[in-house]
Amino acid sequence: MEKIIIDKCTYCNEKHIFDIKKEWLVEDICINLACENIQRYIRLRSFHFSWEANILRNNSLDIENNIINRFWNDDFEIKKERIMHIESYILVINEYTEFLNEIFNSYIMWYTYPFIVSTCTLLERILNVMIEKLKKYNKADILYKKVHKSTPNQNWDLMINILFDWWYLTIEQKKLFKKFESYRNQSVHFNKGHLFKESEKIILENFSKLLKSLFWIFERKDIVKFIPWEFWIKPSKMTDPFVKEFFIPNWSMSSYIWNIYEEYYSEEWVKSGKLNEEEFFDLKEKNKWFKQSKNLIFENISLYWYNVFYRLI
């Protein structure tokens, strides 16, 4: 371990000592030597999003061209109606989200069986990922013994009940997962006379509702604080295991004034000193460096959002 010493910080005029590893000096690693006396909270850095549905919903010609290019022209009116059912989303998870387009495309194409099975499969994977990432925080709990092995688990009841008992699922989320356990069993196991197509729309609605309740930025007001046009994790939630595993990896520490230039991140004009949450966000709102796009329609989660230049690190 080596030390880097800054005798007089340009922000607080104090001395800072940073411990760094020797290998960091020869590897392509960014070393943060920022002032330790500046209050920083965690701000949105990356997310997984799809606004295609909102663009298509507002332009009939785009719907027609999209369907012709991607889904040919068979059953055109049916597919045109079904594509209107797909909701936009902004999720903080990256694992498996690439499969969402495949799920939604299956629905639009009226591939009922692949659509239903794939929604259940993805949710089973999410349950496994949640168990795998969150179990280490509950080693003292008697239920830990049931999931301590890293092998995939196909027991939905076990995973759902454990996550609920550990307070990572709400009652409503538990009920939704239970519904998908039923959808899975009805689809995978022989069920004479089961009418798959009659279940499609409610499955799509419940699938979107469950994903949004877990990982959608605008839904998680208990975790995320919105200040136009930035998203911050509430300080009181920074130690929550679910937040640490699924939200914080997509966020980064920032002060109430921040900017990114071509070669560096700047906190110019920030005053040193510890701030509580109210003071921090009050200063953040008073020191806006960001000009809102005139085309932005936040209430509708419009696709015009690409006009807003998000400064991400």
N, C-alpha and C positions, 0 to 999 in steps of 0.2 A: 504494500500500500504506500502510495506517495501522497504528498501534500502540496496543494497550491494555496498560496497565501496572498490575499489582497489587503494591503496595509490600510488603505483608506477607500472605502466604498463611495462611489459618486452619488449614491442616493442617501445613505444614512451616516456617512463619514466614519463608520466603525470598521474594525478589522474583521475579515472573514477568513476562515480556514476550511478548505475543502479536501476531503480524502478521495483519492482516485486510484484505480488499479493501473499497474504498469501496462497491461495489455490494451487498455483503452487508448493509449497513446499511439499504438500501431494499428489499431483496428478502426474501422469506419463508424465511430460512435460519437454522438453529440454529447458533450459534457456541459452540464448546466452550472454556470458560475453566477447565477442571479443572486441579487441581494436577499439575504435571509430574513430581513426585517420588513419586507413588503408582504402585505396580506394577499394571498392568492386562493382562489377557489377553482373548481373544475368546470371547464367549459367544453361545449360540443366540438369535437374534432372531425368525426366521420360518422356516417350513417348509411344505411341501405334503404333506397327509396324507389318507388315506382309511381309516376303520375300519368302513365299512359291512359288509364281509364278516364281521367278528367279531360284530357285533350280530346279523346274520341267522343266523349259524352257531349262536348260542345260543338262538334263539327261533323255533320252527317257525311260529308264527302270524305273526310279522313277515315271514318268508320268503314266506308265502302272500299277505299283503296287499301286499307289495312287488312281487311278480311280477304280481299282478292289476292293480295300479295302473300299472306300467311296461311290462309285457310281455303283457298280456291273459291269457287262461287256456288258450291252445292249448299242447299238449304240456307241461302243468303239471309233471308229475313229472320230466320230463327237465330242464326249466329249474331246478327246485328242486335237483336234484342238481348241475347245472353251476354254480350260484351259489356252492355250497360250495367250489368249486375256486379262487375268487378270493381272493388274499391281501391282507391289509392292508399298508400301506406308509407310511413317513414319509421323504420325500425332500427334499433341500436344493435341488433345481432347481425353477424355476418355468416355464422355457421348455418349451412343448409338453405340460406335465403335464395341462392341461385335456383333452387328447385321450385320456388314460388311461381315463376313464369310457366314452368312445365305444368304445374297444377292448374293454373288459370287457363292455359291454352287447352288443356284437356276438357275443362268445363265449356269453353267457348265452342270447341269442335264437337261437343255433345258426345265425347268419349266418357260415358257415365262411369263405367267400372274403373278405368284407370284414374279418373278424377277422385272417386271416393276412396279407393285404396291408397292413393298417394297422399291425400290429406292425412289419413290415419297414420301412415308410415312416417311422415314428417313429424307429426306430433309425438309419436313414440320415440323418435330420435331426440326431440326436444326434452322430453321427460328424462331420457337417459343422460343427456348433457347436463340438465339441471341437477340430477342426483350426483353425477360425477364431480361437478364443480362445487357443489354446496355441502357435500357430506363431510368434508374435512373440518368444517366449522361446528360439527355436531358429534365429534368423536366420543364425548362423554355421555351421549344419549344412548339408551338401551336399543333404540332402533338402528343405530349405526351398524351393529353386527349383521343386520340383514342386507346391507348394501355396501359393505366395506370392500368387497372384491370389485375389480375394475371391469369384469366381463359384462357385456350388454344384458340388460334385464328386459324381459318381455312380459313381466307381471305388472299390468297397468294398475290394478288395485293397490298393490304394494307401493309402487312409486308415488301414486297420487296421494295415498293416505299418509305416507311419510313426509312428503313435501308440505302437505296441509298441516300435519302435526308440528312441523318445524317452522310454520308461519310463512312459508314461501308461496303458498296459494291461498286465495280467498275462498269463501264458500261458493261464490259464483263461478270462479275458475275451476274449482273442484267439480262442480256440477257439469260444466262444459266438457272437461276431460272425461268424465264418466259417460257423457253422451257419445263422445267419439270412441270410447271403448266399446260401446254398444254398436256403433256404426261399423267398427272394425270387425267385430264378431259376426255381424250380419252379412258382411261382405266376404270375409275370408272363409268362413265356415258355411257349409251347405245349409240353406234355409229355403225350403220349398215354398214357392209362391211369393218370395220377397220381391217387391217392386222397387228396383233401384232408382229409376228415373223420378219417382215421386218424392225421393229424399234429397235430390240434388240441391235445390235452392236453399232449403233450411240448413243443409250441411255447409254450403258456401257461406251463409250468414253466420253460422256458429263458428266456423273456421276463422273468419275475419275478426269476429268479436273476441275470440280467445287470444289470437296473436296480438291484437291491439291492446288488450287488457294487460298483457305481459310486457310487451316490448315497444309499443308505439309511443313516441315522444310526447305527442299531444294528449294522450290518454293518461300518462303517468305524472299527473300534477302533484302527486305525493312525493315524487322524486325530483322532478325537473322544475326549475323556475325559469320562466320565459321573460326576457327583456328584449324588446325589439332591437335588432333582429338576431338575438343570441339566445342560446339555451345553456343553463347552468345547473349543475347538480346541487341540491340543497345541502349545506354543510352538515346538517343533522343526519343526513342519509349517507354520508361518505364512509361510515364504518359498517353499514348494513351489508351482509355477505352477498345478497342478490345484486345489490348495486355495484359492489366491488368486482363481481365476476362478469356481469353482463352490461353494465353501463360505463363504469370508469375506464375500462380498456379502450373505449372509443372517445375518450375525452382527455383534455390536458389542462395543466395548471395555468391560470392567467390572473393578472391583476385587474383592477376595475378600469384601467386605461391600457390598451394594448394595440399594437399594430405590427404588421409584417411587411418588411421591405424585401428586396430581391435576395439579400444575403443574411438578414438577421431579423430577430424578433425584438421589438422595442417596447419598453414600459416608460417612455419619456413622460415627464410631468407627474408621475406617481409619487405620492408622499409615503415615506416609510412609517411603520407603526402598525400595530395589530388593530383590526377592525372587527366588530361583530357583524352578523349577517345583515342586519338592518342598515348599518352604516355603510357597509360595502356596496350593497345594491342601490342605496340612495346616491352614493357617489357615481356608481356606474350609470345610472339614469341621467345624472346631471352632466356627464362627460361623454356625450355621444359623438363618435367620430364617423359614424356610419350614415350614409344618405339613403333613405328608403327609396326603392324603385316605385315609380308612379304606376307601373303595371301590376304591382303586387296586390293579390286578392287573398289575404290570409284566411278569411273566414271560410272560403271554399277550397282551401289548400290547392290553389290554382297552379297549373303548370307554368304560369308566367314567372314563377319564382326563380327561374334560371337567370332572370335579369338582375337579381340581387347578387352582388359580388361577395360571396362568403369568404372571409379570410380564415382559413383553417390551418392548424399546425398539428 
